[in-house]
Amino acid sequence: MTSSASAESIHATGIIRGPKDFWTGVIYVLFGGIAFWIARDYGFGTASRMGPGYFPTVLSALLVLIGVISLVRSFIVPAGPLGKFAVKAGFLVILATVLFGVLINRAGLIIALLALVLVSAAASEKFRFEWKAAAGLVVLIAFCALVFVKGLGVPMPLIGTWFGE
Amino acid sequence: MDIIGNLWLGLQTAASATNLLYCLLGVFLGTAIGVLPGLGPVATIAMLLPVTFGLPPISALIMLAGIYYGAQYGGSTTAILVNLPGESSSVVTALDGYQMARHGQAGKALATAAIGSFFAGTICTLLIALFSPPLAEVALSFGPAEYFSLMVLGLVASIVLAHGSLLHALGMIMFGLILGLVGTDVNSGVARYSFGLPELADGINFVVVAMGVFGLGEIIGNLEHEASRTVMVKKVTGLMPSKEDVKRIVGPILRGTGIGAVLGILPGGGAMLASFSAYALEKKIAKPSVPFGKGAIEGVASPEAANNAGAQTSFIPMLTLGIPSNPVMALMIGAMIIQGIQPGPSVMTEQPALFWGLIVSMWIGNLMLLVLNLPLIGLWVKMISVPYHLLYPAIIVFCAIGVFSLSNTEMDVYFMAGFGLLGYIFRKIDAEPAPMLLGFILGPMMEEFLRRALLLSKGSPLVLVTRPISATMLALALLALIAVLSPALQKRREEAFAEED
């Protein structure tokens, strides 16, 4: 919500006329710049014997160029505002995924899935505790344990290293 | 004739009990997940890809192809029944299909979509069988210079046909190309952009990128505006179109198939552009009495035929040249590489059973869709009725387990989370992720081909323009870029995509 307000206020001041172009440009320049910086350590080689740095250097330079064009355009061509960011939903969905990664080996599949589902489900406005949904969760976890661990043999411990072994 | 022998070989491969089973499983799972709103074919295939890792290569590819057109068909079902297209290529189907459903003609609309898709699928399978061998023959004479130029043409074409800003499509390609370079350089052994992480030494797995950007990113995007959906139709009846209807849909299906077949081969276009263009054409040539947008059966038949035709013919460049024309084909190529098959013109000669088996299985899969889907419509309606807030946590579960199972490392799960965030941000700033995925897949190949081309020419970049085929392709790429910058074409591009808004 705050990001939308700030984006609109930037828009309103009239300095940046195309906030989408502006932020895309920022991302391209940043990413391209970093990639270019790192690529300096890789041998550039010659055209006939391209070193490991040849392609990355050329590509990241092009990306920076595109980013700069995008930035310039954002000051000239007016475009719509950035729109509202789903900050809470985005945060919870990403957090849930990361939690799964942290917990999968340490706490085991059962707890990792519980954490993933409960945290990600909280991202929805319609989230509330229901018996039906809880039953669905149990079925889902049982399904994953049976199909992926027993059936397909994915090496995921049901109970992780935190609890013995 | 040769082609009959080849198709016979294909039939023997595809009709084995195991492969029929995997085809059926693919079509079924593809449709089941494809009907879920907001899950397109890319996310569906990425999610189900790990399931196929344990299979023999031919079964895996047959199943993945089945998932692809199953997902397409499932998207159309959702578009007709709830006006929420499951994927971008069925956006136009929703225009008239949903109106038909509101007027109690849901069954007829679904049957029309199924018949149109099946007809287009049959014709295009034949096209693939006819045109792949000569094309692969030509491709066998390609050197590194030709391949490099072909990939440049492919990437440029994907910009031309992409939806949205050209500059950003170009940027996204560069972005993808650079991401594709992460990992150990095959020639020097230098680990590039790996930040000392052993998990990055082999590069980022494309499934991680696809699931993050198209799976998680999409989910966050959907959570932005949670609309409650209502399924119009609880019970679908009256499947068979009348004689009058059949007369009305023959022309649109034929035209849709033609447009789809041509656009599907072009890089970047695929099914989505095909369905938009087909709908636009029908609107233009139809009699004024045809109620487009208010439930015209023509408006369902034509885009459905076109999107299936495009889905089918997009296999041609993938199978013969090893070059993906859209993200789905990029995933298929990734799957082939995982199975130890180097995609390219040699697949046909070295593994004829696999090649022709896959082609024949496409037709069998389309037949299965036709036979299977209409009776199962009750099940699909039930799947659509599952509320999104109960659905998406389960989708994340399957994405997370799928990504973890790629190489049994939690690091991939973190990367997926990162790409999910990135995918969502790209969505917000109108940077289309599809060209990025193409660049990501093509990046390492392009570098290798350029390196070899320049090595052979002793460093002279002129090799790219002195060899005729390579020069032609670069000229085409340049022409496409110039054309797209011309105001006339820009206007037509906007028109072609205007239906979506």
Interface residues (C-beta under 8 A of the other chain):
Chain A: K20 D21 W23 T24 I27 Y28 F31 G32 A35 I38 A39 Y42 G43 T46 A47 S48 R49 M50 G51 P52 Y54 F55 P56 L59 S60 L62 L63 I66 G67 I69 S70 R73 L82 G83 K84 F85 A86 A89 G90 V93 I94 A96 T97 V98 F100 G101 V102 I104 N105 L113 L116 V117 S120 A121 A123 S124 E125 K126 F127 A133 G136 L140 C144 F148 L152 V154 P155 M156
Chain B: V51 G54 S165 L167 H168 L170 G171 M174 F175 L177 I178 L181 D185 N187 S188 V190 R192 Y193 L216 I219 I220 G221 L223 E224 E226 P387 Y388 H389 L390 Y392 P393 A394 I396 V397 C399 A400 I401 F404 S405 N408 E410 M411 V413 Y414 M416 A417 G420 L421 Y424 I425 K428 I429 D430 A431 M446 E447 L450 R451 L454 L455 S457 K458 G459 S460 P461
